[in-house]
Amino acid sequence: MADPLLRTLRVSNLHRPGVLGRLATTLGNAGANIGDIRTVRSGPDHIVRDIDILVEGAEVLQRAIDGLRALENVSLLEVIDEVHDLHIDGKLEVRATHPVRTLHDLRRVYTPGVAEVVKTIAREPDEAYVYTIRGKTVAIVTNGTRVLGLGNVGPLAALPVMEGKAALLQQFVGLSAFPLVLSARDADTLVETVVQVAQGFGAIQLEDIESPVCFEVEQRLVERLEMPVLHDDQHGTAVAVLAAALVASSRAGVDLAASTIGVIGLGAAGTAIARMLGAVSAQPVAGFDPNPDGLARLASLGGEPAKSIEDLMARADLVVAVTGRAGLIPARLVRKGQGILALTNPDPEIQPEDALAAGAAFAADGRSVNNLLGFPGILRAAVDCRAKRITPNMYVAAARAIASLAQKDELVPNPLRLDVHRAVARAVARAAHLDGVARVAIPTDYQLEHPFGALHGRRQ
């Protein structure tokens, strides 16, 4: 399947009823999904608009362009590649929090004043959380071996994705994040590199590392570092899926705690989903993957490997599919009253409408189940309370907070809502305290506007 492309079409058309409708129909018939439409300028006879479209590959894009050029009273003025334009010079930069404008500023920010802070941290290393960037900073670590649906593109090509993650952390929860793109593929080098640089950060976020290496890297870092380590492909995805499952099962009158859950696809995301959903179900999680390593991992977690997709579909009350294979689940396998979350993007293992027509109690695809719902708030809380590690209860608390904020027409809330990230952070901070992994007390009025650790700094 061709890679999806985002483009903006600048179009001028006759300012008469029906012309815009024909224009939109032409784009739809060509296979383009229309996003935002913005008026650039409007005159008495013609109107110029920017129309955002999403297409599956260059061939569909060209078909849409040819269709517009064939329309009467419509002129295609420009095809704008805003994606590449937005990435020029990258998406991040480092700024000073205290500008140096006078000699007095220089003496406080740098020498000789900084020596006093150096001595403070040398005596009490935890003071670095208060007096340096550490208390609000995350390292985003990748080797680029499993990037989005693109596979092993390498560390350099993965950098734009890591910058995007960093931008999201800054916008939604105020954390600073630095991408660390590493060329190593073996677990030993990855682990040792992260251990050597970890002191400069409040948390480690692992991204886009191939399995099974990702499992070993995360486990060894958790064992060696007394700080939060989050593999977002595993746990961020699992949190969003659990939130969606809680909402969907509640609305369908299904008791998730007493349901048999099945997971198809046992890579990084599928394994973590099986582990997390298993924590809220009284039944062993069933799973299927053609790779025997995935089945062995599931068995080590107490799950039950299925013999086939047919076997799993016959047993599971809730099915979560994260295989990367569109159309994998035929409608004939769906049982009446079953729940289906087919999460492969852009085309799921089964279309929700097909699953519902076959008798599913609820069905959804991966368009709304986004790990952006979880990882910003989880990391902010973990850094703020200086958690020794992130526990399963902290992940479950995040999922329940997300589920509680879903509106009536949503499976999960919009990930752009700031109140969602604040709610996740508060829930995770409470869970960290209850699990005994928080190293600083939680203020009763915990907010995200200021670094939590700064509340515990020395003030004289």
Secondary structure, DSSP 8 states (H G I E B T S, - for coil): ---EEEEEEEEEEESSTTHHHHHHHHHHHHT-EEEEEEEEEE-SSEEEEEEEEEEESHHHHHHHHHHHHTSTTEEEEEEE-HHHHHHTT-S-----SS---SHHHHHHHSTTTHHHHHHHHHH-GGGHHHHSGGGGEEEEEE-SSSBTTTB---HHHHHHHHHHHHHHHHHHH--EEEEEE----SHHHHHHHHHHHGGG-SEEEE-S--TTHHHHHHHHHHHH-SS-EEEIIIIIHHHHHHHHHHHHHHHTT--GGGS-EEEE--SHHHHHHHHHHHHH-SS--EEE-SSHHHHHHHHHTT-EE-SSHHHHHHH-SEEEE--S-TT-S-GGG--TT-EEEE--SSS-SS-HHHHHHTT-SEEEETTS--GGGTHHHHHHHHHHTT-SS--HHHHHHHHHHHHHT--TT-SS--TT-HHHHHHHHHHHHHHHHHTT--SS---TT--SSS-GGGGGS---
